[in-house]
Structure formats: C-alpha cells, structure tokens
Amino acid sequence: MPGTYRRSFLKASAALGLAAFLMPGRSSAAHAPLKTLGKPRHFDYAWLKGQARTLAASAYVPPTDTLPESVRKLDWDQFQAIRYRPGHALWAGDRLRFEVRFFHLGLYYKTPVKMYAVKDNQAQQIAYDPAMFDYGKSGLKGADLRRDLGFAGFQLFYHLDHRRDVAAFLGASYFRAVGGTMQYGLSARGLAIDSGMERPEEFPRFTAFWFEQPEPESGKITVYALLDSPSISGAYRFIIHPAATLVMDVDAALYPRKPIERLGIAPLTSMFLYGENDHRIDDDWRPEIHDSDGLSLWTGQGEWIWRPLTNPASPRVNAYLDENPRGFGLLQRDRDFDHYQDDSAFYERRPDLWVEPRSGWGKGCVQLIELPASDETVDNIVAFWNPSEKPRPGQELLFAYRLYWGSQPPVSSPRAQVVATRTGLGGVVGQKRKYFSWRFVIDFAGGDIPMLGRNTKVEPVITASRGKIELASVRPLKSVHGLRAMFDLRPTDKETTPINLRLYLRTDGQALSETWLYQWTPPAHPAF
C-alpha cells in the first residue's frame, strides 16, 4: 500500500507550512527581479491541452535524479533551514494582491518542476537563482549550486497576510489550501491511479506550472499545470479565490496512455488516527487526533450520507455507487478544542474540503480508502470519484469541479446531521452479560428536531449486513439540542469480516435525519 509516500509528504508539508509562517514579511525585503530562461512563447489553456495530448501519444519518460550530492543528502533539519527570500517572489513590488514563492529541492522532493510567468498570453520560464534563498544552517552554499537546479513546488500568498501562505503545491500532484482559520490540514491531488489496490499505486506528478498575472485589483489568480505519469498525461487549470472559504475552480483534460483500472478524480487525502468512535490507538494523552472525522456524500438522488472515518487494523476499500453526484468531501465536523486538547496542532481548526462537480460526471462511485496508521504523521484516508467507464488510450476525458476549503462546506443537509459517533461494549448496565455485543451511540442535531412535539415518536431505522440489532432507542439530548440514537449489534457468527451498518431517524413516515453509515469489524475473540 502507498503509505510510505504519503507519510513523507505529510511530514514535510506540515513543517513547510510552519516555515512559511516564519518567513519575513514583504515589507522587510528589497524587491529583486527574477531571472528568466529562453524567449517568451505563446501560452493559453488550449495550447496546454495540446501539449498534454501530444505527450500522451509518446512513450513515458521517467524523471531522473540529477541533484547534486549536497542537495540530495539534506536531512530534515537542514532542509527546514532553507528560507525563501520574499523580495524574490513572483510579482513582488508589482502592487498585485498575489505573490508566488518557490520551494527548494531536497529531502523528499528530488524532481525539478518548471515554473513559468504568463502575461498577455506570453509565457517566460523562471530561472533558479541561489539568491532567492537564505540557506541558513542547511550546509548548502549558493555559489556551489547549479544554475539549472530548478524548483520543487510553490506557495501562494495573498495581500491580506504576506507572512502566511494560502495554498501550496508540493510533491507529485499534491496541493493544499487554507480557509479563514489559516490552518493547513488535509490535502488534494491532481489525480489518483490504482489507489488502494494490491499492486503499487501510481503517482502522477505536475511537471510544470504557469502563473497568469492577475489584474491589480483582482482577488482571483489562475494557475495552470501539466501532469504526467506512465499511464496518463493531463492539462489543469486552477482558478483560486482566497477567502474565509477558499474556492478553487478546477478544469482537467486527461489523455490516457494505456488502460487504467482505477482512476481517481478529485482525490482527497487526510489523516484519522482515532476519535470518539474508534479507540484502536489509545496510548496518547489527547482525546482525539484527526484532520477529518467523516466522509460526507450528497448523491445524485439527493440523499445525504455521513460515514465516520476509522483507523482499521487492515486496509479497507469501500465504494458508494452513484450517478452524477452533487458533491462529496472529507469534513472535520467536531470543532470543539476540548475534544482534542492540542494547543499546537489545533485539529479543531483543520479545514473541510468539499468537491462540487461543475458538470455531469455520469455513473461511478465515490471510493473511500482507510489504511492502518500508527501515528498522526501518516495520512491514511483517501476519497475520490471513480468513473464506471475505464479510461482507454486515445480518449480525451474532461472533468470540471470546484473545491471549497474552509470551516463549513458550502452546502449541507436540511435534515438533522450526525454530530458524534461513539462505540463501546454493549449490554445492560448492572446485568451480567451472557454474550458479546457492541454498542453504537449516534447523536443528531439540527434540521427539524427543534420542531418536534413532546410526544412525537421518533424511531431509528437500522439495517445491518449481518448480526442482530438489540436495545434500539432514541431519546432527547439537551447538550446538543438534538437526539441520541443507540443500539447494540450482536454478532451471530464467528466471522471477523466487516459488518456494514445503516441508520437514519424517522417520524410519521418522514426521514428526519441524514443517513449514517458505518463499518465495524467484530473481534476474533470477544470478551463475552
């Protein structure tokens, strides 16, 4: 499974966010013009799609590691010691609302990525210059480095705060962004290929970026990217609008080189170590550790589904069939600091990431991959759209979608939502247990719950793929101004394969809540 690569990326990107915060602001640095390579060339999105199509018609050429030994051997502390000089940012001193700063190569990032500035449909390649960087205690000397070294990725800064970035693209096709809390968390990718399968995952990478110079008063910036991998090439356009909820409009034109078994569109990557519902890891002093606590789905038929995340003992892959989905996302619904008690990582501030298709995506499924994780540096959760039709060479696949990064998704169910899921040993308190069962406690709030009369009957509608449901109930829960549903699941066989659960609240034949889905694995040797 692909945990090693994701682990490396998450460690580095988390620290790089801190490094950006420690950089001096724009006002403290003298502006320096960037050096360029070659002559300006015509550029637009149509040209980029043509480049991607041409690339797919030829054999894949893998990147080669040609870094100098001094850069290739940088350790964690040395790499973190390298700082970008803000005065060398793209558009520094141009009185625009955006600046672009570049990441140095080294550590996990050993493949150069080309960078281009675009103005009036003319693209000019940006040259690597040691003067861009303060090497600090890294051990590197700028005078000793090649002038064609290149860059690893980039950070995007907005005029409201030149000390903290609002988006970063770094490593393969990974990127992140922040909303109003200015707190990084989960990541997105340009594309996923064969994620969660028995064979090694393929990681397409962005090989070049183009930055279109915005108008002076514009609050949006357009970034283009060329993607390449052994199986596919692609052209991407990102229109990025920083705000309390940062919005990215993404257009992707994909050109397969060969058949692809599992294509992942708009892949999201997050971390779930443990929470109220999952105590497999229970040796940390903090009550909960996760960047996201659930997968939210708004299906093409209009159903709202909430699937709490887990940290399984073995890899899990689930597929939720749909046609023309209205949206999906990995969310952090729990925003209470007291539930995390981490005053440095601030998990309660981690952004949600919601995917909204801007065109019909047809038939397919949202796939959720949950991998075992032993600590919080492992991003073990992946979700993406997988089209039913398998990509074939010679096709042009067009996908348009919008990404929302912020504390709340742009849309939510009008019905009551799940606000907490807890699990533990079942049975009746004070009575001796004669057999093993597992309890599920699901809290709902919002929707029409405040309108319920005192004597209105609410029933939990529960189904299980196997086992017996016992002690099902619903009762008011004043602490959340909502309702608490409870039930026990009694295994009726000795199988240890996962059991799928489904629950929603109903009154007078009307659905009162979104649908709660869960997957629970019975223990091999229960205590009772």
N, C-alpha and C positions, 0 to 999 in steps of 0.2 A: 504493500500500500504506500501512498505517496506522502507519508507523514514527515519524513526527514526533510524534504524540500520545504514544506510548509512551515516546519518548526524553525528552520533557518531564516526564512523570510520574516516571520512574525517577530522573532527576537531582534533582528536588525531594524525593521521598520519601526518598532516601538521605540527603540533608542534614538533613531533618526528623528522622530518627532520631537524628542527632548532636545536633541542637538539644534534643531531649527529654532526652538524657543530660546536657546541660549545665545543665538547669533545676535550681534549688534544691530540696531535698527537702521533704517535707511538714512536718517538724518546725520548719523555719526560717520558716514563713509563718503569719500570722494567718488564721483562717478567716473567710470573708465569705459571707453568704447570697446566693444567686443571685437576680437579678431575673426576674420571670416576666411573661408576656403572657396576657391573656384569662382566662377561667374554666376550671377543670378540667372535662374531659369524659371520659365512659366510654371505656375502651380495652381491647381484647383482640385476639388474632390473628384471630378470626372477623370482627371489625369491620374490621380492616386488609384482609383479603381482599375484603370487600365494597367498600371504598374503591377497591382496585385494579380490581375488576371494573367498577365504575361509571366509573372513569377511562378504561378501555379502550373503553367504549361511546360516548365522546365524542371529538371531534377533538383531536389532539395540539396542545398549546400550548407552543411552544418558549420556553426561558428567555430573558430579555433582560439585557444587560449594563448595569446601572444603578449600577455602582460609582462613587464619587467619583473624580475625576481623580487625586487624590493616591494613592489605593489602586491604581487601575488601572495606574499607571505605575511601581509599585515594581520596582526591578531585583533581581537575585539577592541581592546583599549586603544591601540594605535589607530585603528580605523575611525573610532569615535573622536579622536583628537583632531581630525581634519575638519576645518570650518570653511564654508564658502564666504567670500568677501562680498557683502551686499552691494557695494559700489560697482561690481562687475555683473550685476543682474541684467537680464534682457529687459530693455526699456527703462532702466534706472535713469532718473533725471529727465524722462520724457513727459512727465506730468500725466501719466496714464493711471488708471485705477488698478492695474495689474503689473506684477513683476514675475519673472521666471528665474529661478536659481537652479544650479545643476549639482547632481551628486557625483562624487569622485568614484572611480573604480577601486575595487579591492574587496577583501573579505569574501562574502558570498556572491559578489557582483563582478564577474570577470569578463563579461562580454560587452564590448563597446556598443552604445546606441547613438546613432547620428541625430543631431539636432539642427533644425532649420528655422530661420526667421522669415516670415512671409509678410510682404507689404505690397499692395496693389497687384496681387496675383504674381508676384515675383518672389521666388524662394532663394535664400542665401544660406549656405551651410555655416554653422557656428563652429569656430575652431577651439580646440582645447588650448588653454593657456595656463601655465603654472601660477601666473599672477592672480588667477581667480580664487586661489585657495590659500588659507593660512594653515600650514602643515603642523603647527604646534609641536607636540611631543610624539608625533607619528613616526619619526625617524626618517621621513622622506625629505629630500631636497629637490625643490622645483627645478633647479638648474640641471639636475641629473636625469630628468624625465623626458621621454619623447614628446615632440610637439604634436604628434598624431595619436596621442594616448586615447582620447575620446572621453565619453561620459557614461555613467551607469543609469541615470534617470534624472528626474527633475522635480522641483517643488514649485507650487503656485502660491503667490502671495497677493492679498487683496489690500486696498489702500486703507482700510479701517484699522489694520494692525500689521505693521511691517516686521514684527518680531515672530509671528506665528503663522505658519502656512495653513492654507485651507484645503489643499489637495497635494498628493504626491503620487508619482508613477515610478515604481522601482521594482525590478526583478521580474523576469518573464513578461507576463501581461497583467501583473498585479497593479492595483491602484487603490487609494483610499481618499476619503474626504471627511470634512467635519461640518457640523451644523453650528447653531448658536452657542453650544457649550464649549466649542473649540477643543473637544476631546476626541482623539482618534480611538477607533475600536476595530470593528470588522473590516474586511477588505472585499473588493470586487476584482474580477478578472475580465480580460477581453473575451476569452473563450476557454472552455474545458474540453478535453478529448480523452475518452475512455477513463474517466474518473470513477473510482470505486470498483474497478474490475480486478480480476485476478492478475492480469499482466500489468506491467508498469504503466503509469499514467504518462501521457504525452503533454508537455507544457509548451504551447505556442508562446512566442515572445514578440514583443514590439521591438522592431529593429530600427525604427526611425520615427521622429516626431517633428511636426510642423506647427509653429505658433503664429497664428494670424494676428497681426497687430490690431487691437481694438480701437475704436474711436475714443477720444479723450474722456467723454462723459459716459461711456458705455459701462454697464455693470455686468456684461457678459463677455466671455472670451471663447474663441473657437480653437481647439487643438485637434490635429489630425495625426493618425498613426498608421504605420504599415506593419502588419502582423505576418509572421511566417513560422512554419513548422514542417516536419516531414509529411504530414497529411493534408495541410491546407495553407492557404495564404488569405489575407484579408485587408480591406481598407476600412478605417474607422474615422468617424467624425464625432467629437465631443464638444457640445456647446454647454459651457459651465457657467452657472449663475450663483455666486456665493450669496447666502442669506441665512436667516435663522434656520431654515431648511434649505440646504444647498441642493440645487437641481442640476442634473446632467441630462441633456438630450443626446442619446447615442444612436448613431446610424452605423450599421455594419454590413459590408458587402463581402461575402465569403466565397472562395473559389477552391473547392476540394481538389487535391492531387490524386487521392485514392479513396475508396470506400471507407467510411468511418462508422463504427458500430454504435458508439455512444457520444453524440455531440451535445455539449452543454452550452446553452445560450444564456447570457447574463448570469454567469456563475457568481455566487456569493460565498465567502469563506469566513468562518467565525470560530470562536472558542467557547466550549462549555465544559467546565471541569466538574462542578457539582452545584446543586441548588436544593430548594425545598423538596423537590420530587425525587432526587437522585443522590444517594449517600454512599455510592461505591467508593469514592475517595473521601475519607473523613478524618484525615490526620492534620488538617490545617486549622489555625485558630480563627480564621474568618468564617462567618456563617455560610456565605455563598461566594463562588468565583465563576463568572461567566461574562462574555461580551454580549451574548444574546441568550434569551431564555426560551424562545419559541419560534416556530415557523408559522406564519400567517398566510392563508390562501383565500383568495376571492375568486371563485370558479366562474367559468363561462355561463353556468346556470344560475349564478347569483348566490350560491351558498358560501357562507363564511366559515372557515375551519381554523382551529387553533391546535397546533401539535407541539406540546412541550418538548424541549430538547433533552437528550440524555447523554451520558458518557458510558457507552456499553463496554462490556468485557471483551467483546469481539466485534469486528466491523459489521455494520448494518447498512443496507441499502433499501430504501422504500421509494415506491413510485406512486404518485397520485394522478390518476388519469384525468384528462380534461380536454376541452376543445375551446380554443380562443379564450384563454384565461384573462381575467380582468386585472389580475395583479397577484404578486406574492412577495414575501420578504422575510428576512430574519430580524426579529424585533427584540428589544430589551424593555419589556413591559414593567418590570419591577424597578422603580425609580427611588426607592427608599434607602438612604445611606445606611440606616441602622441594620438593614438586611445584609450588608457587605462589610461594613466597618473597615474599609480600606481607604485611608486618607492620603494615599499616593497614587494608586491606580485608578481610583474613582470610577468603579464599574457602574455605578448608578448614572453616570453621565455618558456612557457609551452610546453612540448613535444607532438608531434603527436604519435599515436600508431596505427600501421598498422599490420593487420593479413594476413599472406600468407599461405594458405593451402599447405602442402607438399605432399598431396595425394588427390585423387578424393573424394569429400565429398558427391557426389550424389545429389539427389533432396532435396530441403528445401527452406529456406528463411532467409534473414538477417532481424532480428526484431529490431526495434528502439522503445524504450520506453522513453517518455518525461513526467516527473512529475512536478507538480507545485512546485516552490521554492520561498521562501520569502527573502532569503539572501544567500550569497556566501558560507556558510558552509554546504549547502545541495547539495550532489552530485545526481542530479536529472535526469541524462541521462544514459541510458543503451543500449548497442548494442551487439548482439551475433548472432551466426549461430544456427538455429533451424532445425534439420533434419526432413524431412517429415515422416519418419518411426518412430513410437513411440517406445521407449525402452521397453523391456519386461524382466522379471526375467529370469536368466539363460544365457543371452547373454553376449558376450564379444564385446564391442564397442571400436574400435581403431581409434584415431584421432591424426594426426601429423600436426603441423603447426609451423610457425616462426613468432615471434613478433619483430617488429622494433620500438625502442623508439628513437626519435630524432627530429630535426627541419624540416626535409623533409622526406616524405615517400620514400621508395626505388624505386617506380615506379609511374608514373603519366601519365595522358592522353597526347597524342601527339597533341591533338586539344586544342583550346583555353579553358582556365579554368575560372570558376567563381571566381572573386576576391572580390566581395562585393555584398550584397543584402540589399536594403533599401525599406521601405514601408511607406506609409502615405496616407493622404486624396487625392482622385482623383479629376478630373475636369480640366478645363482650367483656368489658372491664368487670372484674370481680368474679367471673365464672371461669372455671378450669377449661382450657382449650382441649378439645378432643381430636382436633385435626388442624392442619395448617391452612391459613388463608391470608390474603394480603389486602390491606385497606387502601382505598383511594379517596381522597378528600379534595374536591374541586370547588373553589369559590368563584362566584359570578357577581358582577356589578354592572350598573348602567342599564341602558335600554329602557324597557317599560317596567322594570322591577319597582321603582318608586310609586307606580300607579296601582300596584296590586292591593286589593282589599284584604282586610284582616283575615277573612275566612276563605279567600281564594285558594283553591287547591292547585299546587304545582307538583308535577310528577317528573322524575328523572327517567328519560328514555335511554336505556342502556343495552348495548349488544356486545358480545364477546365472541371471538373466533372459536374459543373452546373454554371449558370450565363452567362453574356455576356461580351466578350472581346472588349474593345474600345481603341482608340488612340494608337494603337501599332506602335512602331517605333524603328529604330536602327540608331545610329549616332556615329561618331568618338569621342573618349575620350582621349585627349592627356595626361592627368595626369597619366594614367596607360598604355599609348601606346596601347590602345585597343579600345573596342567598348562598348557602353551603349545601352542596350535594355530597353524599357519602355512600359508599358501598364496599362490600368485601368481594373478592374474587377467590373462589375455592377451586384449585386445580383438581381435575377429576381423572388425571392420568399422570404418568411419571415422565412425560416428555419435558424437555428443557428448551424446546424451540419457542420463540417469542409468541405471545398471545396479543392479538390486536383488540383494542377496546374503543368503543364509540359511545358518546353520551351527549345529550342535549336536554334542556329543560322545556317542558310543555305545559300549557294551561288551556283548558277548554278546547283542545284540539289544535291550538296555535303554538308554533315554536316561539319560545321566549328568549332563547339564547343562541349564540353561535355554537358550532359543533366542536366538541372536544374529542381529539383522537389521541391515543396513547399506545405504546408498545412495551409490554412488560415480559421479562424473561423469568420464569419460575426457577427457583434454586434447585440444584440437583439433590440436595439432602436437607429438606426443610427441618426446622426445629421441632415441629409437632407432626 
